């Protein structure tokens, strides 16, 4: 059983927010029918379309990270 959210975060860590991430995830889906079935179920549970769900989720993570750093700097914290 796959944890799709964790898998997508791992791919984001490995490939950053690039087309390589998209290609790798699509390749994984093609090569593993169990992963594909669980991904479709994950999309249904989270309100995503299977065609764009992983990309929508990745974009949400990236926006959340950006928002965190924007708030951090807004309150005078600089690294």
Buried (B, 14 or more C-beta within 10 A) or exposed (E): EBEBEEBBBEBBEEBEBEEEBBEBBEEBBEEEEEBBEBBBEBBEEEEBEBEEBBBBBBEEBEEEEEEEEEEEEEEEEEE
